[in-house]
Amino acid sequence: MYSPSRLYQPLAQMDDSDWQRILERHTFWQNAGVSLDEEHLDIAFHVLLEEGEIAREKSAKAQSDREFDAVAIPAAEFDDTELCRWIDAWSTMHAENYGPGITTKMGLYVIRAGGTLGFHVDGPVFLKGERADLSIPDIQRGIVELHASHRTIMPLRFNAEDSFMICDYKAPLQRGELFEFSNVLPHAYFNRGSDHAVLLVTTYLQEALLPAEFNYAQPDIQVI
């Protein structure tokens, strides 16, 4: 049995008023999500920042070729200077807290009313049982980065009856509470209410957690 304290770690109580203003000014997060199977219904990951850069190019894709749940943000949304300023500020906050590294991914994860994000693990090898060649450098790199990363979530909107599950533990959701969880373990979100759930999700790769032989400056390096 996993100890809840190892699954879910509250970090800070944050003032989320700026992010709430962003949600009020923009409507992209209310757009239809994707439904992939009976376990993944009406979900959308709207990528705001990727590999340290505002994700303007993501807006050109209806769906990412690397993320099954990525849904495009219209390019015009990034003309909002306040949105871009808060994206940068949020990334900078993670760097200040965790030390040198890079925000590899940040976005708004929306589980629409009645939607389901079924149990899964994140990274290059997924929970569903697909075979993967672990000798492929990109997969090895992905596994290393997964274990050297911090995944934080700040709930912006949710229903009282929703369930955010990590293994068999129901993590408490509180508006404005920033928390970290281990995304190498099975997790899921079940929207059981009448309103969309919106989570601000950030993945920060901390250089100090990378093994000494892993040269982050060389993208094609093979990790043994």
C-alpha positions as CSV (number, residue, x, y, z in Angstrom):
1,M,0.0,0.0,0.0
2,Y,1.2,3.5,-0.9
3,S,1.4,6.1,1.8
4,P,-0.8,9.2,0.8
5,S,2.1,11.4,1.8
6,R,4.2,9.9,-0.9
7,L,1.5,10.3,-3.5
8,Y,0.2,13.8,-2.9
9,Q,2.2,16.7,-1.4
10,P,0.6,20.1,-0.8
11,L,3.1,22.8,-1.6
12,A,1.4,26.2,-1.1
13,Q,-1.9,28.0,-1.0
14,M,-1.9,30.4,-4.0
15,D,-3.8,33.4,-5.0
16,D,-5.5,32.2,-8.2
17,S,-7.3,35.4,-9.1
18,D,-5.2,36.1,-12.1
19,W,-5.8,32.7,-13.5
20,Q,-9.5,33.1,-12.8
21,R,-9.5,36.3,-14.8
22,I,-7.8,34.4,-17.7
23,L,-10.6,31.8,-17.6
24,E,-13.2,34.6,-17.6
25,R,-11.7,36.4,-20.6
26,H,-11.0,33.3,-22.7
27,T,-13.4,30.6,-23.9
28,F,-11.0,28.0,-25.6
29,W,-11.1,25.9,-22.4
30,Q,-14.9,25.5,-22.9
31,N,-14.5,24.0,-26.4
32,A,-15.3,20.3,-27.0
33,G,-12.8,17.8,-25.8
34,V,-11.7,14.5,-27.3
35,S,-13.3,11.1,-26.5
36,L,-11.0,8.2,-27.2
37,D,-12.6,5.3,-25.6
38,E,-15.0,4.5,-22.7
39,E,-12.3,5.4,-20.2
40,H,-11.3,8.7,-21.8
41,L,-14.3,10.8,-22.5
42,D,-14.5,14.6,-23.2
43,I,-11.1,15.6,-22.0
44,A,-8.7,18.3,-23.3
45,F,-5.2,19.3,-22.5
46,H,-4.7,22.9,-23.7
47,V,-0.9,23.3,-23.9
48,L,0.2,26.8,-22.9
49,L,4.0,26.3,-22.7
50,E,6.3,23.6,-24.0
51,E,10.1,23.2,-23.5
52,G,10.3,26.6,-22.0
53,E,8.5,28.4,-24.8
54,I,5.0,29.8,-25.3
55,A,3.2,27.0,-27.2
56,R,2.1,29.2,-30.2
57,E,2.9,26.4,-32.7
58,K,0.6,24.0,-30.9
59,S,-2.3,26.1,-32.0
60,A,-1.7,24.9,-35.6
61,K,-2.5,21.3,-34.7
62,A,-6.0,20.0,-34.0
63,Q,-4.4,17.3,-31.9
64,S,-0.8,16.7,-30.9
65,D,1.0,13.7,-32.4
66,R,2.6,13.0,-29.0
67,E,-0.3,13.6,-26.6
68,F,-3.6,11.8,-27.0
69,D,-5.5,14.4,-25.2
70,A,-4.0,17.7,-26.5
71,V,-6.6,20.1,-28.0
72,A,-5.4,23.2,-29.9
73,I,-5.7,26.7,-28.6
74,P,-6.5,29.2,-31.3
75,A,-3.4,31.2,-32.1
76,A,-5.1,34.6,-31.5
77,E,-5.5,33.7,-27.8
78,F,-1.7,34.2,-27.3
79,D,-2.1,37.8,-28.4
80,D,-3.3,38.4,-24.8
81,T,-0.2,39.8,-23.2
82,E,-1.5,39.2,-19.7
83,L,-2.0,35.5,-20.5
84,C,1.6,35.2,-21.8
85,R,2.9,37.2,-18.8
86,W,1.2,34.8,-16.4
87,I,2.5,31.7,-18.3
88,D,6.1,33.1,-18.0
89,A,5.6,34.0,-14.3
90,W,4.3,30.6,-13.4
91,S,7.2,28.9,-15.1
92,T,9.6,31.2,-13.4
93,M,8.1,30.4,-10.0
94,H,8.8,26.7,-10.6
95,A,12.4,27.5,-11.5
96,E,12.8,29.6,-8.3
97,N,11.4,26.8,-6.2
98,Y,13.1,23.8,-7.8
99,G,16.4,25.3,-9.0
100,P,17.9,25.1,-12.5
101,G,15.9,23.2,-15.1
102,I,13.1,23.8,-17.6
103,T,9.3,23.8,-17.7
104,T,8.8,21.0,-20.2
105,K,5.0,21.4,-20.3
106,M,2.3,23.6,-18.8
107,G,-1.3,23.8,-19.7
108,L,-4.9,23.8,-18.7
109,Y,-6.3,20.3,-18.3
110,V,-10.1,20.3,-18.7
111,I,-12.3,17.4,-17.8
112,R,-15.7,18.5,-19.1
113,A,-18.9,18.0,-17.2
114,G,-19.5,14.2,-17.0
115,G,-16.1,13.5,-18.6
116,T,-13.6,10.9,-17.5
117,L,-9.8,10.8,-17.6
118,G,-9.3,7.1,-17.0
119,F,-6.4,5.6,-15.0
120,H,-3.1,6.0,-16.8
121,V,0.6,6.7,-16.1
122,D,2.5,9.5,-17.9
123,G,5.7,9.1,-19.9
124,P,6.9,7.2,-22.9
125,V,5.6,3.8,-21.6
126,F,1.9,3.8,-20.9
127,L,-0.2,1.8,-18.4
128,K,-2.5,0.2,-21.0
129,G,-0.1,-2.6,-21.8
130,E,1.3,-1.6,-25.2
131,R,4.7,-3.1,-26.0
132,A,7.6,-0.7,-26.3
133,D,11.3,-1.1,-27.4
134,L,13.0,0.2,-24.3
135,S,16.3,0.4,-26.2
136,I,15.1,3.3,-28.3
137,P,17.0,6.4,-27.2
138,D,14.0,8.6,-27.2
139,I,12.1,6.2,-24.8
140,Q,15.1,5.9,-22.5
141,R,15.4,9.7,-22.5
142,G,11.7,10.0,-21.7
143,I,12.0,7.6,-18.8
144,V,14.9,9.5,-17.3
145,E,13.2,12.8,-17.7
146,L,10.0,11.5,-16.2
147,H,11.8,10.5,-13.0
148,A,13.7,13.8,-12.8
149,S,10.5,15.9,-13.2
150,H,8.1,17.5,-10.8
151,R,4.4,17.4,-11.7
152,T,2.3,20.1,-10.0
153,I,-1.4,20.8,-10.2
154,M,-3.5,23.8,-9.1
155,P,-7.2,23.2,-9.2
156,L,-8.9,26.3,-10.7
157,R,-12.5,24.9,-11.1
158,F,-14.0,21.6,-10.1
159,N,-17.2,20.1,-8.6
160,A,-17.4,19.0,-5.0
161,E,-18.3,15.5,-6.1
162,D,-15.4,15.1,-8.5
163,S,-12.7,12.4,-7.8
164,F,-9.0,12.9,-8.5
165,M,-7.5,9.5,-7.8
166,I,-3.9,8.5,-7.4
167,C,-3.8,4.7,-7.2
168,D,-6.7,4.0,-4.7
169,Y,-6.2,7.4,-2.9
170,K,-8.7,10.2,-3.5
171,A,-6.6,13.4,-3.4
172,P,-8.3,16.3,-1.8
173,L,-9.1,19.2,-4.1
174,Q,-9.0,22.8,-2.8
175,R,-9.2,25.8,-5.0
176,G,-5.8,27.6,-5.1
177,E,-3.9,24.8,-3.4
178,L,-0.8,23.9,-5.4
179,F,0.2,20.3,-5.0
180,E,2.7,17.9,-6.4
181,F,2.0,14.2,-7.2
182,S,3.8,11.2,-8.6
183,N,2.6,10.8,-12.1
184,V,4.6,7.6,-12.6
185,L,1.8,5.9,-10.6
186,P,-1.7,5.3,-12.0
187,H,-4.0,8.3,-11.7
188,A,-7.4,9.4,-13.0
189,Y,-10.0,12.1,-12.8
190,F,-13.7,11.6,-12.8
191,N,-15.9,14.6,-13.3
192,R,-19.2,13.7,-11.6
193,G,-20.7,17.2,-11.6
194,S,-22.4,19.7,-13.9
195,D,-19.4,22.1,-14.5
196,H,-16.1,21.6,-16.2
197,A,-13.1,20.9,-14.1
198,V,-10.0,23.0,-14.9
199,L,-6.6,22.1,-13.6
200,L,-3.4,24.1,-14.1
201,V,-0.8,21.3,-14.8
202,T,2.9,22.0,-14.9
203,T,5.8,19.6,-15.5
204,Y,9.2,20.9,-14.4
205,L,12.5,19.0,-15.3
206,Q,15.0,19.6,-12.5
207,E,18.6,19.4,-13.7
208,A,19.8,18.3,-10.2
209,L,17.7,15.1,-10.5
210,L,19.3,14.0,-13.8
211,P,21.9,11.3,-13.5
212,A,25.5,12.5,-13.9
213,E,26.0,10.6,-17.1
214,F,22.9,12.1,-18.7
215,N,24.0,15.1,-20.8
216,Y,20.8,17.2,-21.3
217,A,22.4,19.3,-24.0
218,Q,22.6,16.3,-26.3
219,P,19.0,15.4,-27.3
220,D,20.0,12.1,-29.0
221,I,22.1,10.6,-26.3
222,Q,21.4,7.0,-25.3
223,V,21.0,6.4,-21.6
224,I,22.0,2.9,-20.5
